[in-house]
């Protein structure tokens, strides 16, 4: 890659231009989706700026309230949530919003209502803010089902019904990864322009990876297939070299690395959390959608993750996602376990 030439590239594919190009492939589209995405992008730019200034602006301390999950809320969580809720409502294109930070879904008033439902985690991994580890925003977009009045059923749809999903990672650079159902593309924020530029076109995850990513501190509570898989990563019986362990503890950062370098990310169920820890609607579904779009797989231990039908908005699920062949191995171990029973 010629970085010197890159620095003076004048034909920049911005995210706005990219989405408008996609829109032009659908002559029937009215531009609503494009407007919605531009509001999400603006929210991400705002949060990126707030995250960068967090240490200086004393935004880091606890806001003193706890959210639905019983986690103490950081000031930045509260700020990010407000930013996204306001940005999404003001787009005039949404009808229901589900945020990790809010116990109830937000129903948009009729005068500002559109046909899209957005599920999001405004600041995932926020316990890592204080030590400068990458954090991010995760989102998924559904179309409201038929009917005039939005109901909770409009968001309680399987992940395969999502129209688009993505995340924005606030790390050494600010990266926005998006899929609208036709592959995955990555954009990087150019701070001098204030624009996201296409830097990772058509991301494809390697078919097999050399990295596994899991919180091994929970090992004593794992079920047999998970324990066997991790054992196999460390002590392969077929003479192949063992996998490397990389675990950041920030889902956006761990999934981003998995997407680019290959390998597997797992957050299994265990005795302490029999339903897993990650939330279906705004963590498991968007990341599974991106993985499948990039040629990988996502599995819950029982079924394809995107086939899951959530029963409530903050439902949790185990998840194994990443390179196709690596997830295939996990599926085989669960199938073998099922036969025993």
Secondary structure by P-SEA (a helix, b strand, c coil): ccaaaaaaccccccaaaaaaaaaaacccccaaaaaaaaaaaaaaaaaaaaaaacccccccccccccccccccccaaaaaaaaaaaaaaaacccccbbbbccccbbbbccccccccbbbbbcccccccccccccccccccccccccccccccccccccccccccccbbbbbccbbbbbbbcccbbbbbbbccccccccccccccccccccccccccccccccccaaaaaaaaaaaccccccbbbbbbbcccaaaaaaaaaabbbbbbbccccccccccccccccaaaaaaaaaaacccccccccccccccccccbbbbbbccccaaaaaaaaaaaaaaaaac
